[in-house]
Amino acid sequence: MLQMQFMDNNFTGDLTLNVQDRQRRALNRLEILNVHMNGFTGNLAEALDALGCSALAYLDLSFNQFHGVVPAALGNCSSLWFLNLQSNLLTGSIPAELGYLQKLECLGLGSNGITGTIPENVTQCRVLSTIDVSLNFLSGSIPRWLSQMPSLRYFTAHSNKISGEIPLELAQAPTLYHFDVGNNSLRGEIPPELANLTTLRFLRLARNQFGGSVPSALGNLTALQGLDLSVNYLSGPLPSSFGNLRRLLWLQMADNQLTGSIPPEMTKCASLLWLNLRNNLLTGELPRDFFSLGLDAAATFWDIQQANEFPPMNFGECSLTQSWIPGEETPFENMVKILNHDMCRAQWMDILRGVKVSLSYWQLSNNSFVGPIPVPVPLQTSNLSCLFLSRNEFSGSIPANFSHVPFYNIDLRHNQISGSIPDIFEALAPTLQSLQLSYNNLSGPLPSSLNKLSFLSSYNFSGNPELEGPVPYNASFRNFDPSAYLNDTKLCRWRDATQIQIAQDMRFCSTLPPGPGELPRSSQSGFAKHLVLACTLIGVFGGILLFLVVGSLFLLFLKCRKLHLLGRKQAAVFMDVDSDCRLYDHASPMHLYIPVKCFQDSPLRALTYSDLVLATDNFSSAKIIGDGGFGMVYKAKLADGTTVAIKKLVLDGAQGDREFQAEMETLGLITHTNLVPLLGYCCRLRERLLVYKCLSNGSLDDWLYESEERAAMLSWPLRLRIAAGIAQGLAFLHHQCTPLIIHRDMKTSNILLDENFDACLTDFGLARLMDLQMTHVSTVVAGTPGYVPPEYGETWRATAKGDVYSFGVVMLELASGKRPIGPEFHSMEGGNLVAWVTTLLRSRRHREVYDPVVVRTGDSESIWQFLSLAVSCTSTDARLRPSMLHVTATLQELKSRQDVITAQRSLNAPGFLSDTIKLAD
């Protein structure tokens, strides 16, 4: 198969310039051409003529700068099944000749300047499943003949000039799955006949001119996952039949003229995570059980993954993602601005996989809702993260049970809420970023737990004149706009808290701040304070100087003593025999005093090769703490008491020291909290010694599998924290490190734990280092059985997505407590942990995956989302795996929510043993 694939590069110029006749004949045999996301220019018709297409089956020229019209000659490409010309500079109309492409399955013409209508000839493409003509200048009406296409699943024509009404014939489309005609000029009423589209998953009619009521019959679309009818002229009530939509994840009805109350049947929408009813005329009280929305979304996400119900790549994800974002409030404020097409794809895939559950929201602002705010059920796991209820007529108090919900944003501005602000913010400290309570009838003191909100970035208490007492004084409340306290005349500030930028006329509190050390006391005069400070500084610097002098003399004494002892021990040590029966008869001073190259921030100073030999008892087997694919690891205690780990590399060849030293200098500069730092290295003949920081709690592999007692100490919150830490380290290597590094041997034995059980990744960069030492191959794919992704067996090329697969296996180990390969998996296809998990999930037996320790100490929703993410990481199709940036963000969200749940349990059960425990070395 002849193919050319240059996607996601920065190539520019004319794609076919200077193509010779001989080359043209070769190009006529081309079957796959993919230059997606480059900067190629030129006339599309001329390029196609130069390339020829007699054998072409896959053509992707999207995201370039080709101009001209869509050539009618494409109709001659009889083998073509995939045609993507999106995001170019094409004009003219869609040629009717495309109807000749009997094998065509995907047609992408979006984001161009195409005019006219969609030709009816495309109905001849009997296997055509995807049509994207969005973001053009198409006119006319929605084609009536869409119902005649037996294979059509995805149709998106949003952001055009299409007008008229929705044809009733559309309801007869047999396989329609996704229908998006948003942002056009459609009018009339939404036909209830659309309820006949039983296969429909997503329906988007937003930003048109539809009027009338919302058809009650839409409640019969029980497979529906997303419904967007926002920004129209719809009126009347929300249909109670919407309670039948148990798989509905996303409901957008904002900016209409809806009236009445939210029907109580809506609380049966067990998957509804994202609800946007902003800017309507809705009234009444919210249903009492409103917090039950979305509690069973995991089942829907599982069904999506099992059915592989994901849209084709680059077909309409951006419009969906932008519509999903509820506004510019925290934490969504910058999301629209930074979205590019790759991020759109990643975001939308995360939504469909359940990764964005932690960004669930109710956007009910700008209505006329009344009555109390619904009360969360204590200890019931709520998926709600963002509560937007501003500009309504809610009354009553703020529910104290809000402490059970891991909020990112609470927006209750411009209501009639009264009473005191409950003291709930210690439980919300891990997550809350925005707190908007302005213009209500709140009274009483601001709760002291507000000072626990270390992640708060926005808040406002203005317009509550009965609030009294001191304003918060921790770091999160400093340097904010003084408008946060407007008209709150009974509030006061601490006399010492002059750094808080609030209204100058706010009075000082009459008492001193509570608690020692929280704020400086005001009982001293300014002169006295400066005098105390000066005396303190003189004392501190004097003590430091004395310590340095005494310490230097002591180190000089130790060095002299060490040299004396070394002279007595050299003969015995360096005439010893190592494990390979090679005599160390090379005791010349040149070998003994080869220096260890130490990096700038390393605690090591003036070490030599002989120091490393002495610290390991001549690399005694008793000192071995690890045996990896790159060599033995020894625990070594240096003369100054520092404990380090020394890796003795196993080399199959020798290319000289220059390449090795260059790689070491690069690795030595890499620093990250979740990476084990390289402290130094030493070269002696063919030996390569790498000195690392030694982490006291060993490897994750030891804790999971050495004994049941040790595994039982790894609670679910701790396992989640370990996974989140390693994800951060791996994401740094993939996306931020200079140079970018693919690990190639991600596994539990390469995850080390320090005294606080913070996880660090080791052995990064060593696979490439070993490549440089091999004379017979340039790209060795490292890896350990059970962790190696399936595509490595075909391509033999390591990729970042391969690391993602290996990390997914580690996640499965954390969830299940099982090794990636073993006898228990031999009887099933695939013969490994990934295959075992997949088999159980297909039969809806996911609870059998979980380690009993995980079940006993974890939250079911958190564990399920973790497992879902692991499954997406171990997808057999590397393109469907998320990046480590997305994995990291998801795990951080899960960790934050788990921290809240753990805190809630501690608060509600005084005798509850915290999941964060100190473990012995």
N, C-alpha and C positions, 0 to 999 in steps of 0.2 A: 504494500500500500504506500503510494507516494503522498507525502503530506508536508505542509509547511505551517509551523505554529510559532508565532512571535508575539503572543499576547502579553499585555501588561508590561510593555517596555516604553521607551521614549523615542522610537524610530520615527523619522520624519521623511519628507520628500515624496516623490512620485514612486509608487509601488512598482510600476512596470517600465520605468524609464530605461532605455537602451537594451531592452530585451531582444536578443538576437534570434534568427530563425531557428537555429538548432535548439536554443533554450526554449523557444516557443513550443516546439514539438514535445519537449520533455514536460512542459507545463500542461499540455493537453492531457497528460496522464494523471494530473493532480486530482486526488480524491478529497483531501481535507486541506482547507486554507483558513487559518485562524490568526488574524492580526488585531484582535480586540484590544482596545485601550492603547493606542499609539498616537502618532501625529501624522499619519500618511495623508497625502493630498492627491489631487488629480481628478480627472473626469471619470466617473464610475463606469460609464459605457465603454470608454477607451480602455480602462483597466481590465474590464471583463473580456473585451475583445482580444487583448494581448495574452491574457491567461488561458482563454479557452475554457470550456466547461463540459466537454463530452463525458468526462468521468467524475466530475465534481459532485460530491454527496453532501459535504458540510462546508458552508461558506459563512464566516463570521467576520465582517468588516466594521463592526460596531465601534463607536467611540473613537472615530477618526475625523478627518475633514474632507472627505470625498464630496464632490459637488456634481451638478448635473441632474438628470432625471433617473428614475429607476428604469433600467434598460429593459425593453420588451424582449431582448435576446435571452433574458433569464429563462423564458419559457422553453428554451431549447435544452436546458440543463436537466435532462429527463431523470437523472439519478439523484437529484437534489432532494434531501429530506429535511435539512436545517438551513434556513436563510435568515440572517440577522444583519440588518443594515441600520440599526438604531444609532441615534446621536451622531449624525453627519450633517451635511449642508445640502441635502437633496431637495429638489423641488419637482414641480409637475404633478401628474396624476399617477395613480397605481395602474400599471398596465394590465389589461385583461388577459394577456398571455400567461400570467402566473397561474391561471386555471389549468394550464397544460401539465403542471407539475404533479403528477399522480402520486408520487411518493412523499410529497411535502407534508411534514408534521408540525413544524414550527415556523411562523412567519413574523419577523420583527421589523417594523418600519417606523417605530416611534421616535419622537424627538428629532424631527426634520422640519421641512417646510412644505410638505406635500398637501396638495389641494384636491378638490373634486370629491368623489365618493368611492366607496369600496365596490369594485366591480363584482357583479353577480357570478361571473365565471369561476370565482374561487370555490363555489359549491361543488365544482368538479373534483376538487382536491378531497377525496373521500376519507383520507386518514389525517387530515389537518386537525390538530388538537389545540393549537395555540395561535391566537392572532393578537398582536399588539400594534395598534396604529395611534397610540396616544400622543399628545403634545405635537399636533400638526395643525393644519387649517382645513380639515375635512368638513364638508357641509352636507346638506341633505338630511335624511332621517335615519333612524336605526334600521338596518336591512331586515325586511320581513323574512328573507330566505335563510336567516341564521338557523331557524328550526329545521332546515333541510340538511344540515351538516351532521352526519351521524357520529362523528368523533370529537366534535368541538367541546372543549372543557374550559379553556381560558379565553375570554374575550375582554380586552381592555381598550377603550377608545376615549378615555377621559381627556379633558383639556383640548377640545376641538370646537367647531362651530355647528355641531349637530343640533338639529331642532326637531319640532314635532312631538308626537306622543309615543309612548312605548307601544309597539304593535302587539296585539293580542296573540299573534302567531308565535311570539317569543316563548310563550308558556309551553309550547310543544317541543322545545329543544330537548332531546333525549338524554344528553350527557353533560349539560352545562353545570360547571362546578364553580366558576368564578366569573362574575359579570360586573364590569366597572365602566360606567358612562358618566362619571362625575364631571363637574365643571364644564357643562355644555349649556345649551339653551332649550332644553327639553321642558315641556309644559304638560298641562292636563293633570289627571289624577293617576295615582299608582294603581294599575289594574290588579284586582284581587286574584285574577287568573294566574299570577306569578306563583301562587301557592302550589301550582302543579309541578313546579321545578323541584322535584323531590331530591335531586342530587346536589342542589345548590348549597355551597358552603359560604361564599362571600357575595354580598349584594351591595354595591355602592352606587347610589343615585344622588350623592351630595352636590351642592352648589349648582342647582338648576332652578326651575320655576314651577315645580310641582305644587299643586294645591289640593284642597279637600282633606279628608281625614286619612289616617293611617289604616290600611285595610286590616281588619281583624283576621282575615284568612292567612296573613303572613305568619301567624302563630302555628300554622300547620307545617312550616318549613323546619321540621325537627332536627335536620342535619346542619342547620345554619350555624356558622361559627362567628361571622362578622356581618353586621348590618349598619350601614352608614346612610342616613337620610337627612343629614344636617344641612343647614343653610338652604332652606326652601320656604314655601309658604303653607306648610302643613298645619292644620288646625284640629280641634277636637281632642279627645282624651287618648292616652296611651291604651292600646288594647289589652284587656286582661288576658287574652289568649297568649300574650308573650310569655306567660308563665310556663307554657309548654316547651319553650326553647331551652332545654336542659343543657345543650352543647354550646349555647351562645356565649362567646368569650368577650365580645366587644359590641357595644350598642352606642351609636352616635346619633343623637337626635337634636343637637344644639342648634340654636338660631332658627327656630320656627315659631309658630304661634299656638303651641299645644296648651290645652287647658285641662282643668280637673286635677285629680290627685294621682299619685303613683298607685296603681292597683296592688293590693296585698298579694295577689298571685305572682307578682314579679319576684317575690322572695324565693320562689321555687327555681329560679334560674341559677342552678347550682354551680355553673361554670362562669358566671358573669363577673369578670374582674375589672373591666374598664367600661364605666358608665358615664356618658356625657349628655346632660340635659340642660346645659347652660343656655341662658337667654331665651326663656319661654315664658308662658303665663301660668305655669303650674301652681297649684295651691294645695291646701290641706296638710295633714301631718304625714311624715314618713312612716311606712309600715314598721310595726314594733320589731319584727324579726329581720330588719334590713341588713344586719351584720351577718346574716347567713348567706348572703350573696357570695358566690365564688368558692364556697367551702369544698366543693368536689371537682374543682377544675382539673385536678391531676388525671382523672380518668379520661377527660377529653384530650389532654395533651398526649396521653399514652396512645389513644386511638389514632391521633394524627401521625405519630411517629411510626406506628405499626403499619398504617396504610400508606406511609410515605407520601402524605398529602402536602407536599411542598411545591410552590410554584416554580416554573422553569427559571433558570438564572437570568436576571436582568429583564424580567417581564413585569413591570408595574409595581415593584416593591416600594419605590420612593413615594408614590402618591399614597399608598396605604400607610406607610410609616408616618408621613406628615399628618395624615388625618387622625392617626392613633394618638398623637401628642395632644394633650388637652389644653395647652396654652403655654404662656411664657413664665409660669410660676415654677419655683423650685420643686423638684430637681430637673425640670424640663426646659429651663429658660434658654439654654444655648444649643439645645439638641437640633433644632431645625436649621440653625445657621451653619453648623458644621457637617451636616449630612452630605455626603457624596454618594455616588451610586454603589460603591463597595460597602459603605457603612449602612446604606439603606438595606442592602441584601442581608448583612449580618444582623441588623436590628430586627428585621421582619422574621428571619429564621429563628432568632431568639424568642420572639413573641410566640411563634407557633410551637416552639419546643417547651414553652413554659419557663424559660429563663427569666423573663421580665415580670414574673408574678410579684416580685417585691416592689414593683412600680405600679401596683394596681391603684385605681383612683375612683372616687365619686366626684364628678364635676357637676354640681347642682346650683351654681351661682346664678344670680340675677333672675330669680323667680319670686314667688310669693308664698313659699312654704311657711307653715306656722307650727306651733307646738314644740314639744321638747325634742332634743336631738336623741336618736335611738341609743340605747345603752348596750355596749358589747357584753356578751355573756362571759363571766369570769372563767379563765383558763381554757376558753374555747379558742382554738387557733384561728385568728382572723387574717385574711390575706390583704386587708386594706392598708395602704401606705400613705395615700394622699387624700385628704378630706377638704374639699372646696365647697363651702356652704355660704359664702359671702353674699351680702345684699339680698337677704330674705327677711322673714319676720319670725325667726326661731326665738323661742323664749325658754324659760327654765334655766337650769344651771349646766355647767360643763360636767359631763359624767365623770365621776371618779374612776370608773372602769376603763377610761381611755388609757390607763397605765398598762392594760393588757394588749394594746394594739401597737405594733412597731411603726409608728408614724414617722414619715419624712417631713410632711407638711400638714399643719392644722391651720386652716383659714376660715375664721368665723367672723370676719369684719362685717360691720353694718347690719347687726341684728338687734334683738332685744334680750340678749342673754344676761341674766342677773346672778347675784350671789357671789361668793368668793371663788377665786381660782384654786382648784384643788391641788394639793401637794403631790403631784404625780410625776414630776419631771426627772427624778432619779431613775425611774424605770425606762423613761424615754431617752435618756442621755446617749445611748449608743447610736441612735438613728436620727433624732429630730434635728432638722436643718432650718425650718422656717416656722414661726409662730406668730400668727396675725389675729389679734383680739381687739382691735381698735373699734371705737364707736359702738359700744354696747352699754350695759348698765351694771358692769362689774363693780364689786366693792371689796373692802377689806385689804389686807396686806398682800404683797406679792410673795408667793411661797419661796422659802429659802432654797428649795431644790432646783430653782431656776439656775443657781450657780453651778449645777452639775452639768449643764448643757454645753459641753466642750465643742460640739460640732455645729452649733447654731450659727447661721450666717445672716439671718434676717428676722426681725421681730418688730412689733408695734403694739403699744398699749394705749395709744392716744384716745381721747374722747371718752374716758371712763373717770369722771371727776370724783367718784367715791373710792377709788383706789387710794390706799394710804400706806405710809411707812417707807422704808428705804428701798431704793432701786437696786437691782442686782449689781454685783461688783466684780464678778470673775472676768477672765480675759475675753470671753465671748461677747460680753456686753460693753466692752470699751470701744471707743472710736466709732460709734454708730451715729447716725443722723439724729439731731435733737428732736426731730418731729416724732420720734418714737414715744414721746411723753407729752405731747401737746394737750393742754387743758386738763392735765392730771394734777390739780393744784395741791392735793394732799400728800403727794409723794415727796420724798426728800432724798438728799444724797449725803454720803459720808463726807465729813470735812476733809479727809485725806484723799478722797477719790477724785482729785482734780483732773486726772487724765480722762475721765468720762466726759465726752463732749455732749452735754445736755444743756437745756435752756439755762441762761445765766441767772434767771430769777428763781430757779428752784432752790428752796431753802435747804439749809444744812440740817441733818438729823441731830437731835439733842444728845444722843448717846454715842459711844464709840462702837466701831464694828465688832461683832462677836467673834470669838475664836482666836487663839493665839496664832500669830504669823499670817493670818489671811489678808490683813491690810495693815499698814503702819499705823500705830496709835498717834493721836494728835495731842497728847499731853505734854510733849516736849516742845520747847521753843525751837525755832529754826537754827539758832546758833548751837544749841545743845546737840541737835541732831547731827550737824556737820562735825562737831567736835568728836562725838562718839564714832562717827564714820571714819574720821581721820585716824583716830587711835586704833580702831579695828584694823584698818588697812596696814598701818605700820607694823602692828603685831603679826599679821598674817605673812607679810613679805619677809619680815625678820626670821620667822619660823621656817619659811621655805628656804631661805639662804643657808641657815644653819643645817637643815636637813641635807641639802645638796653637798655641802662641804663634808659632813660626816659620811654620807653615802659614797662619795667618790673615794675617800680613804679606805672604806670597807671593801669596795669593788677591787681596788688595787691590791689589797691583801689577798682576796680570793683568787685573783689572776696569778699572782706569784705562787700561791699554794697549788693551784691547778697545774701549772707548768712543772712544778717539782714532782707531783704525783704522776703526771703523764710520762715523764722520763723513766719512771720505775715500771710503768705498766705496758709501755709500747711493745716491748719484745714479746710479752705473753699474748697480748691481744692480736698483734698483727702476724703472728706465726700460727694463729688458730686455723681451724678448718671450717669452711662454711657448709651449708646444707648440700651444695653441689660438689663437695669434696675437692674444692679448689683451694690450694694453700695460699694464704696471704703472706707471701714471702717478699712483698714489695714494700718494705717498711722504710723506704727512703724518705727523708724529710720532705721532698717535693710532693709525695703522695699524702703524707700526714697533714700537711698544712695547706692543702687546696682550700681556698676560702668558700664559704657558703654565701652566694649572692643573696643579700637581703633587700627587701623593698622598703621604701621610705617610711611607711607607717608600721613596719614590722617591729615587734618587741625583741627580735633577735639582734644581737650585736656581736660582731667580730667572731663568728663561729667558723670552724674549719671542719673538714671531712672527719678528722679524728674525733671531734666532739660528737658527731652523729654516731660514729661507731661505738664510742664509749657509752652513749646514752641508750643504745639498743643492745648492749652486751654483745657486740659484734653481730648484730642482726639475728639475735637468738630467736628460735621458734617460739619461745615462751613469751616474747614481746609482740607476736603477731595478733592484730586485732581485726584484720580484714584481708580477704583474698579475692580481689576483683579481676576483671578481664585484662587490666593493664599492669597488674603486679601486686606484690604483697604490700600490706600496710602495717607499720610497726608503731607501737606506742613508745615514746621516748621521753625521759625526764632529763632535762638539761641540768648542767651544774648549778645554775641559778634557781632551780626549782620549777622552771617553766615546763609544762607538759605539752608536747607537740605530737603530731602524727607524721610519720615519714613514709612516703610511698616510694618503693624501689621498683622502677619501671622494668618490664620485661621487653627486650628489643629483639626483633628478628633480623634486623639489619642495621647498618650504620651509615648515615649520610653526612657525618661530621657534626661538630658542635654548633655551627653557625645557625642552622635552621632551628635547632633546639633552643638555643639562647634567645633567638628572636621571638619564638612562641612564648617562652617563659616571661620575657619582658612585657609582652602583651597581656598575658594572663595575670601577671603580678599587679597590673594597674586596675584590674576589674574588682570593684567593690560593690557589694549589695548586702543588705541585711539578711537575705535568704540564700546567700552563696557562701560556701566555706572558703575563706580567703587563703590564697597562696602566700606564705610568709617568705619563702626563699627557695633556692635550688642549688644543686652542686653537680658538677660533671667530673667523673674520674674514670679515665679510660672509657670503657663501654657502659659504665654504670651511670644511671641518671637518678638522682635522689631529689624528691620534691618534699618540701617541708610545709605542712598545713597546720592551721589551728586545730587543736584536738577538742572535740565536743564531748562532754562528759557522759551523756546518756546513750551513746552508741547509735546504732542505726534503727530506722523504723522496722526493718526486716526482723531484727532481734526482738523487738517489743511485740510484734504481731504474731511471731511463730515460735519463739524460744520456749514459752510456757504459757499455759492457760492463765496462770496468775498474772503474768505481765500483760497479756492481752486484755484481761479484765480491767486493768487500770487505765486503759485507753478508752475513756468515755466518748460518747458521740461529739460533744462540744470540742473535746481535745482533738479528735480525728478531723473534724471540720477545720479547726484552726491550723493543723498540720498541712492539710490539703491547700488551704488558702495561702499559706506561707510559701509552699513550694511553687504554686502557680505564679506567685509574684516573681520569684527568682527566675523561673523559666520564661515568663513574659519579658523580663528584663533582657535575658540573653537573646531572645528572638527579635525584639523591637527597639531596644534602647542601647544596647551594648555596642561599643566600638572596638573591634568589628563585631557584626552580628554573628552569633554562634548557635549552631545546631548541636544539641547535646549528644544524641545518637545512642545513649545507653541509659535512658531514664528508667529507674527501677527503685524498689523500696530499700535495697541495700546501699544505694547512693543517696539516700535521704538520712541525714544525721540530725540528732536532737541535742540541744544544749541543756544546761541545768534547769531552765524554765520550760523545757519542751517546745521551744521555738525551733522550727525546722529549717535546715539549710541543705542545699543541693551541692554535691561534690562531684568530682571527675568531669566537670564541664571543660571542654576544649581539648581533652586528652585524645579523643578519637581522631581529630585532625592532626594532633601531634604525632600519633602513631602512623598516620598516612605519610607524613614527611620522612619517617624513619624507614619506610618500606621501599625497596628498590623495584619491586615487581608489579606494583599496583598503585594507582594514584587516588582512587576513591573507594576505600574500604568501608562498607556499611557495617558499623558496629551494632551490637545489640545482644540481648539475652533472650533465649526462647521464652515465648509467652508474652513478651513485650514488643516484639518486632511487628510492624504493621504489614498487612498482606501484600501491599504493592511493592515492598522491598524485594520480594521474590521475583518480580518481573523487571523492575527498573534498575535495581542496584544503585539507586541514587537517594541519599539521605535528604530529607526535607523537614521543614518546621512542622508540617502537618503529621509527619511520622512521629515527632516528639509528642504531639498532641495525643496521638493514639496511645503511646506508651504511658503518658500521664493518665489517660482514661483508664488504663488497666490498673494503675496504682489506686485510682479512685474506687474501682470495683473491689480491690483488695481491702481497702478501708471499710467499705460498706458490708462486705461479706465475710471478712476474716479468712479468706481462702487464697492460696497461692495461685498464680496465673496458669500453671500447668500441674497435672498430677494424675494419679491412677483413677480417681473418681470421675474424670472427664473423658476417659478413653472410649467409653461406649457411645459417645455422641459425635455427630458430625462437627468437625473443627477441633475437637479434643482439647479445649482449653476453657478458661474461666469466661472469656467473652462469649463463646458459643453457649455455655451453660446458662449464663444470665439471659441471653437472647431467647433461649428455649423457654425458660420460666416466664419471661415477660409476655411472650406470644400466647401463652396459656393463662395469662392474667394471674400468675402466682408470684407476683413480685415480692411479697412478704417472705417467701422462702429464701430469697437472696440474702436477707439481712442477718448479720451476726447477732446472736442473742444479746451481746453487750450493747450493740447499737440500738436494738429495740428497747432495752431496759432503760437506757440513759438518754434517748433521743426523742425528737418530735417527729411524728409520722410525716407531716407535710415537708419538713426540712429534709428528711431522709429521702423521700420520693423525688424531690427536686434535684438533690445531689445525684441520685441514681440516674435520673433522666439526662443530666448533664454528662455523666460518665458514658452513657450509651451513645450520645451524640459525638463524644470525643472518639469513640471506638467504631464509628461508622466505617464500613468496608470501602465506601467512596470517600476518598480524601477530601474532595471538594466540599462535602457536606459537614466536615469537621469544623468547629469554631476555631478562631485564633486564640492564642493564649491570653491576649488582652481581654477578649470577651469571657473566657473562662475565669480569669482573675476577677473581673467585675462581678460576675455572677456569684462566685464563691464568697466574695466580700459581702455581698448583699445577704446571702444565706447566713453567714457568720454573724452579721449585725442582728438579724432577726432571731437567731438562736441565742445570742447574748441577752436579748430582751426577755425571751422565754425563760432562760435560766434565772435571770434576776427576778422575774415575776414569781417563779416557784420558790425562790429563796424568801421573798417577802411574804408569801402566803403560807409558807410552812417553815416556821422558825427553826425547826430541828433538821431541816433539809441539808444534806451534805453537798457542798458546792462541787460542781463538775470540774472546777479548776483546782487541782490538787497538787501538792508537792510530792514528787516521787523520789525515792532514794536513788543514789547513784548505783 
